[in-house]
Amino acid sequence: MKKYSIYSLLAFSLLAGSCKKDLEKINKNPNATEHAQPDYLLTAAIKNTADTYWGTTNTMNSSLLFVQYWAKIQYTEQDRYIFSNSSFQELWSTGYSTSITSLNTIIEQADKAGNPNYKGVALVLRSWVFLLLTDAYGDIPYTQAGNIEQYITPEYDSQKDVYLGLLDELKNAAALLDPSANAIAGDILYKGDIALWKKFTNSLRLRIALRIADREPQQAGAVITELLGQTDPFISSNAENAQVDYLTSPHQNPVSALFETRDDYRISKSVTDRLLALNDPRLPVYASKTQTPTPREYIGVPNGLSNGDASDLGFAKTSKPGTYFLTAQSPAVIFTCAEVLFDRAEAAARGFTNENAAGLYMQAIEASLEQYDITGEAAAEYTAQPAVQYDEANFKKSIGEQKWIALFGQGLESFSEWRRLDYPVLPPAAEGVLNGQIPVRFIYPGTEQSLNGISYKKAVTRQGADLLTTRLWFDVK
């Protein structure tokens, strides 16, 4: 009887294996490729990441509110910092499950095909995704991320190690990128211009070097010195800005898509008042006039009002974001010439370079104005104001405030720079729930506690409580 059972089980297992193979054959789609092409993967990775970077969860319902570019006129819970452990799921899930997975596949295919430019571009984009993740959450899975066959529950790397790893990865990517080598397709960021990809790569290294500058000044300075030793290393004009140009519906800018069906947001009083005080010519770009005529024409909403107080201000008597940002084809901006110039100004102010900090600071403001077609007399009048001049005694204040204005719309990047530079000084939400504090990080998705609990607990023990108010490693007060 026992012998019979063994043979029966063996026969059954062989039959099951045969059935499984047959089912695999049956379930194959004869009209679909089994291996996605790198050009299609590249297009999808850029588009999906840009949508997430510029979309509702990570900008409109969080970072744009934290840095007080936008405020909520109804359903104000997020503007009062009321979030659950599922509120910040999208950046994590899209970053790991969609973007990084696709980019890893491109890297593997590029190695097999011997195309260094595909690999270099994928490494740059993957580094940008990891940067978004660590800037937002802090310690994250990095060295073990994206290899689910080997690491089902990847360990978290410290934020310091992530930044240092990304600096090395981007250096390797820059070495791979070669304008004279094989061309790439599917590139909706730079249309296959490898020279511009190289500039974007170096600009990202500059950004990360300044992220670590308060903690690791020697390493930051060494990276910046190395970069400046190259010929024309950075994004150097608005024509070279890294941005995804959207089309019409259904491929429109996520902000435009949201405003087609909702009316929850207004421009923040904080940024409106600052632009008005400076007579800043970008105000009509960043904000719309009130629908009902008002004496000031542009009326911002204080952040963090109760639903009742916000509603009492009136939908028609408060300003929506500017039509430039509500247009279907408005770009998702990732990196600008203005940011590079502000970064170079800061590097000079910190003594990392011998460049002229004040001159670069002024060039940065002019580049930001030019980004919105503000040139000539209007730009000259603005930059001549005493309140706009560079303060050598407090470079963080000068650069922090003007960079905050220039980064309008780039919620995640501005959130990082506001935490790092500590300017401008912003008021906490009027009815906030954090005892007068503004969030300084995203909390981890609840799925990490349930699916990767051991690694999650180790990270929290090392980094600090999984709260909106826990400062990250780079954020030195």
C-alpha positions in Angstrom: 0.0 0.0 0.0 2.8 2.4 1.0 4.7 1.5 -2.3 1.6 2.2 -4.3 1.2 5.6 -2.7 4.7 6.7 -3.6 4.3 5.7 -7.3 0.9 7.4 -7.4 2.3 10.6 -6.0 5.2 10.4 -8.5 2.9 9.9 -11.4 0.6 12.7 -10.2 3.6 15.1 -9.8 4.8 14.3 -13.4 1.3 14.9 -14.7 0.9 18.1 -12.8 4.3 19.3 -14.2 3.1 18.5 -17.7 -0.2 20.3 -17.1 1.7 23.3 -15.8 3.8 23.5 -18.9 0.8 23.1 -21.1 -1.1 25.8 -19.2 1.9 28.1 -19.6 1.8 27.6 -23.4 -2.0 28.0 -23.5 -1.8 31.3 -21.5 0.8 32.9 -23.7 -0.6 35.8 -25.7 0.4 35.2 -29.3 0.0 38.8 -30.2 2.2 40.2 -27.4 6.0 40.2 -27.1 7.4 38.2 -24.1 10.2 40.7 -23.7 9.4 44.4 -23.7 11.7 46.6 -25.8 14.0 49.1 -24.0 12.5 52.1 -25.9 9.0 51.2 -24.7 10.2 50.6 -21.2 12.1 53.9 -21.2 9.1 55.9 -22.3 6.9 54.3 -19.7 9.5 54.7 -16.9 9.9 58.4 -17.6 6.2 59.0 -18.0 5.1 57.0 -14.9 7.8 58.7 -12.7 7.0 62.2 -14.0 3.3 61.6 -13.3 4.1 60.5 -9.8 6.5 63.4 -9.2 4.0 65.9 -10.4 0.8 64.2 -9.4 -1.8 64.4 -6.7 -0.5 62.3 -3.8 3.1 63.5 -3.6 2.6 67.1 -4.5 -1.0 68.5 -4.5 -2.0 66.6 -1.3 1.3 66.9 0.5 4.5 68.6 -0.5 2.9 71.6 -2.2 0.9 72.1 1.0 4.0 71.6 3.3 6.0 74.3 1.5 3.0 76.5 1.2 2.7 77.0 -2.6 -0.8 75.7 -2.5 -3.5 75.6 0.2 -6.9 73.8 0.4 -10.2 75.6 0.1 -12.2 72.5 1.0 -11.5 69.0 2.4 -8.6 70.6 4.3 -7.5 67.5 6.2 -4.2 67.1 4.4 -3.5 70.8 4.8 -3.9 70.3 8.6 -1.4 67.3 8.3 -4.0 64.6 8.9 -2.7 61.5 7.2 -2.9 57.7 7.5 -0.2 55.1 6.9 -1.6 54.6 3.4 -1.4 58.3 2.5 2.1 58.1 1.1 1.9 54.7 -0.6 2.0 55.9 -4.2 5.6 57.3 -4.3 6.8 54.1 -2.7 4.9 51.6 -4.8 5.4 53.4 -8.2 9.0 54.0 -7.4 9.8 50.4 -6.5 7.3 48.3 -8.4 7.1 50.3 -11.6 10.0 52.7 -12.2 12.9 50.9 -10.7 11.7 47.5 -11.9 11.5 48.8 -15.5 14.8 50.6 -15.3 16.5 47.4 -14.0 15.2 45.6 -17.0 16.6 48.2 -19.3 20.0 47.9 -17.6 20.0 44.1 -18.1 19.0 44.4 -21.8 21.6 47.1 -22.4 24.3 44.9 -21.0 23.2 42.0 -23.2 23.0 44.3 -26.3 26.2 46.2 -25.6 24.4 49.6 -25.6 26.1 51.7 -22.9 23.8 54.7 -23.5 20.6 52.8 -22.6 22.4 51.6 -19.5 23.6 55.1 -18.6 20.2 56.7 -19.0 18.5 54.0 -17.0 21.1 54.4 -14.2 20.5 58.2 -14.1 16.7 57.8 -14.0 17.0 55.0 -11.3 19.2 57.3 -9.2 16.6 60.1 -9.5 13.9 57.7 -8.3 16.0 56.5 -5.4 16.7 60.2 -4.6 13.0 61.0 -4.5 12.4 58.1 -2.2 15.2 58.8 0.3 14.5 62.5 0.3 10.9 61.8 1.3 11.1 58.8 3.7 14.8 58.7 4.9 16.2 55.2 5.2 15.0 53.1 2.3 15.7 49.7 0.6 18.5 50.5 -1.8 21.3 47.9 -2.3 18.8 45.0 -2.0 15.9 46.8 -3.8 14.5 45.6 -7.2 15.8 42.0 -6.9 12.7 40.2 -5.6 14.0 36.8 -6.6 16.9 37.2 -4.1 15.5 39.7 -1.6 11.8 39.3 -0.8 12.1 41.5 2.3 15.0 43.9 1.4 16.9 45.6 4.2 16.8 49.4 4.5 20.0 51.4 3.9 20.8 54.5 5.9 20.1 57.7 4.1 23.8 58.6 4.2 24.7 55.4 2.5 22.0 55.9 -0.1 23.3 59.4 -1.0 26.9 58.2 -1.2 25.8 55.2 -3.3 23.9 57.5 -5.7 26.9 59.8 -6.2 28.9 56.8 -7.2 26.2 55.4 -9.5 25.8 58.7 -11.3 29.5 59.0 -11.8 29.5 55.6 -13.4 26.5 56.6 -15.5 28.3 59.7 -16.8 31.2 57.5 -17.8 28.9 55.3 -19.8 27.1 58.0 -21.6 28.7 58.6 -25.0 27.2 60.8 -27.7 29.2 59.0 -30.4 28.0 55.5 -29.3 24.7 53.7 -30.1 21.6 55.8 -30.2 18.6 55.3 -27.9 14.9 55.6 -28.6 11.8 56.1 -26.5 13.4 59.1 -24.7 10.6 61.7 -24.0 12.9 63.7 -21.7 15.8 64.7 -24.0 14.8 63.0 -27.3 17.9 60.9 -27.4 20.4 63.7 -26.9 23.1 62.0 -24.9 25.1 65.2 -24.3 22.1 66.6 -22.5 21.7 63.4 -20.5 25.3 63.8 -19.3 24.6 67.4 -18.2 21.5 66.2 -16.3 23.6 63.5 -14.7 26.2 65.9 -13.4 23.5 68.3 -12.2 21.9 65.5 -10.2 25.4 64.8 -8.6 25.6 68.5 -7.7 22.2 68.4 -6.1 23.1 65.3 -4.0 26.5 66.8 -3.0 24.6 69.7 -1.5 22.2 67.4 0.2 25.1 66.0 2.2 27.0 69.3 2.7 25.9 69.9 6.3 26.9 66.3 7.3 29.8 65.5 5.0 31.3 68.8 3.8 34.6 67.2 2.7 32.9 64.7 0.4 30.5 67.2 -0.9 33.3 69.6 -1.7 35.3 66.9 -3.4 32.4 65.9 -5.7 31.7 69.6 -6.6 35.4 70.2 -7.4 35.5 67.1 -9.6 32.4 68.3 -11.5 33.7 71.8 -12.0 36.9 70.3 -13.5 34.9 69.2 -16.5 34.0 71.2 -19.5 30.5 72.5 -19.5 29.3 69.9 -17.0 25.8 71.2 -16.0 22.5 72.2 -17.4 23.4 75.7 -18.6 20.2 77.2 -20.2 16.5 76.8 -20.0 16.6 75.1 -23.3 18.4 72.3 -21.5 16.0 71.9 -18.6 15.0 68.4 -17.8 11.2 68.3 -18.2 8.5 66.1 -19.6 6.3 67.9 -22.1 2.7 66.7 -21.8 0.1 66.4 -24.5 -3.6 66.7 -24.5 -6.0 64.4 -22.7 -5.6 61.6 -21.7 -1.9 62.4 -21.6 -2.1 65.8 -20.1 -0.3 67.3 -17.1 -1.7 65.6 -13.9 -2.5 69.1 -12.4 -4.6 69.9 -15.4 -6.3 66.5 -15.2 -7.2 67.1 -11.5 -8.7 70.5 -12.1 -11.0 69.2 -14.8 -13.1 67.5 -12.1 -12.1 69.1 -8.7 -11.8 72.5 -7.2 -10.1 71.8 -3.8 -7.0 74.0 -4.2 -6.0 77.6 -4.1 -2.6 79.3 -4.1 -1.2 79.7 -0.6 -1.3 83.0 1.3 2.4 82.5 2.2 3.7 82.6 -1.4 1.1 85.1 -2.6 2.0 87.6 0.1 5.8 87.1 -0.6 5.4 87.7 -4.3 3.2 90.8 -3.7 5.8 92.2 -1.3 8.5 91.8 -3.8 6.4 93.0 -6.7 7.5 89.7 -8.3 6.5 89.5 -12.0 6.0 85.7 -11.6 2.8 86.3 -9.6 0.5 86.3 -12.6 2.2 83.1 -13.8 1.9 81.3 -10.4 -1.6 82.5 -9.5 -4.9 83.3 -11.2 -6.9 86.4 -10.5 -9.9 85.9 -8.3 -13.1 85.1 -10.3 -15.0 87.8 -8.4 -13.0 91.1 -8.7 -11.2 92.0 -5.5 -9.0 95.0 -4.6 -5.8 92.9 -4.6 -6.8 90.7 -7.5 -4.7 87.9 -6.1 -5.9 86.4 -2.8 -4.1 83.4 -1.2 -5.6 81.1 1.3 -3.9 80.5 4.7 -2.7 76.9 5.0 -4.4 74.5 7.4 -7.8 76.2 7.9 -10.8 74.2 9.1 -13.2 73.2 6.4 -15.6 75.8 7.6 -13.1 78.7 7.8 -11.7 77.8 4.4 -15.1 77.6 2.8 -16.1 81.0 4.3 -13.3 82.7 2.2 -15.3 81.9 -0.9 -14.3 80.0 -4.0 -14.7 83.0 -6.3 -12.8 85.4 -4.0 -9.6 83.4 -3.7 -7.0 82.6 -6.4 -6.5 79.3 -8.1 -3.0 78.4 -9.3 -2.0 80.1 -12.5 -3.3 79.0 -15.9 0.2 78.1 -16.9 0.1 75.2 -14.4 -3.5 74.3 -15.2 -2.8 73.8 -18.9 -2.9 70.3 -20.3 0.5 70.7 -22.0 2.2 72.3 -19.0 5.5 70.4 -18.5 6.5 68.3 -15.5 9.8 70.1 -14.6 12.5 67.9 -13.0 15.6 70.1 -13.1 16.2 73.6 -14.3 19.1 75.9 -15.2 18.0 78.2 -12.3 18.5 75.4 -9.8 21.9 74.6 -11.1 22.9 78.3 -10.7 21.5 78.5 -7.1 23.5 75.3 -6.3 26.7 76.7 -7.7 26.1 79.9 -5.8 25.7 77.9 -2.6 28.8 75.8 -3.3 30.8 79.0 -3.7 29.2 80.5 -0.5 30.3 77.3 1.4 33.8 77.7 0.2 33.7 74.6 -2.0 34.6 76.7 -5.1 36.2 80.0 -6.1 33.2 81.1 -8.1 31.3 84.3 -7.4 28.3 83.4 -5.2 26.5 86.8 -5.5 26.9 86.7 -9.3 25.6 83.1 -9.7 22.7 83.9 -7.3 21.6 86.8 -9.5 22.0 84.7 -12.7 19.8 82.0 -11.0 17.0 84.5 -10.4 17.3 85.8 -14.0 17.1 82.2 -15.3 14.0 81.6 -13.3 12.4 84.7 -14.7 13.4 83.8 -18.2 11.8 80.4 -17.7 8.5 82.2 -17.8 9.5 84.6 -20.5 10.2 87.5 -18.1 13.2 89.4 -19.4 14.4 92.9 -20.2 13.1 95.8 -18.1 10.7 93.7 -15.9 13.6 91.4 -14.9 16.0 94.3 -14.3 13.5 96.1 -12.1 13.0 93.0 -10.0 16.6 92.1 -9.5 17.5 95.7 -8.6 15.4 95.7 -5.5 17.3 95.8 -2.2 15.1 92.9 -0.8 16.3 90.7 -3.7 20.0 91.4 -3.3 22.3 88.6 -2.1 23.2 88.6 1.6 26.7 87.3 2.0 26.3 87.1 5.8 23.3 84.7 5.4 23.5 82.8 2.2 21.0 80.2 3.3 18.3 82.9 3.7 19.0 84.6 0.3 19.3 81.4 -1.6 16.6 79.6 0.4 14.0 82.3 -0.2 14.7 82.9 -3.9 15.1 79.2 -4.6 11.7 78.5 -2.9 10.1 81.0 -5.4 11.9 79.6 -8.4 11.0 76.0 -7.5 7.2 76.8 -7.5 5.3 73.7 -8.5 8.1 71.3 -7.8 6.7 70.2 -4.5 9.0 67.3 -3.7 12.2 69.1 -4.6 11.2 72.3 -2.8 10.2 70.3 0.3 13.8 68.9 0.4 15.4 72.3 -0.1 13.2 74.0 2.4 14.2 71.4 5.1 17.8 71.6 4.2 18.2 75.4 4.0 15.6 76.3 6.7 14.3 79.2 4.6 11.8 80.7 4.1 10.4 80.7 7.6 6.8 79.4 7.1 3.9 79.5 9.6 2.5 76.2 10.7 -1.0 75.2 9.6 -3.6 77.4 11.3 -5.5 74.3 12.6 -2.7 71.8 12.3 -2.5 68.6 14.4 1.3 68.6 14.9 1.5 71.0 17.9 2.7 73.9 15.8 5.1 71.9 13.6 5.2 71.4 9.8 5.9 67.9 8.5 9.5 67.2 7.7 9.2 63.7 6.0 6.7 61.2 4.6 5.7 58.3 6.8 6.4 54.8 5.5 3.5 53.0 3.8 1.6 50.7 6.1 2.3 47.8 3.8 6.0 47.9 4.9 5.0 47.1 8.5 3.0 44.1 7.4 5.1 42.8 4.5 8.6 43.8 5.5 8.2 44.2 9.2 11.7 43.2 10.4 13.5 45.6 8.0 11.0 48.3 8.8 11.5 48.1 12.5 15.3 48.2 12.1 15.1 51.3 10.1 12.8 53.0 12.6 15.0 52.1 15.5 18.0 53.6 13.7 16.3 56.7 12.2 13.7 57.6 14.7 9.9 57.2 15.1 7.9 56.8 12.0 6.3 60.2 12.3 5.8 63.3 10.1 8.0 65.2 12.6 11.1 63.0 12.7 14.0 64.8 11.0 16.0 62.9 8.4 19.7 62.5 8.4 20.4 65.3 5.9 18.0 67.8 7.6 20.4 69.4 10.1 18.7 72.1 12.2 
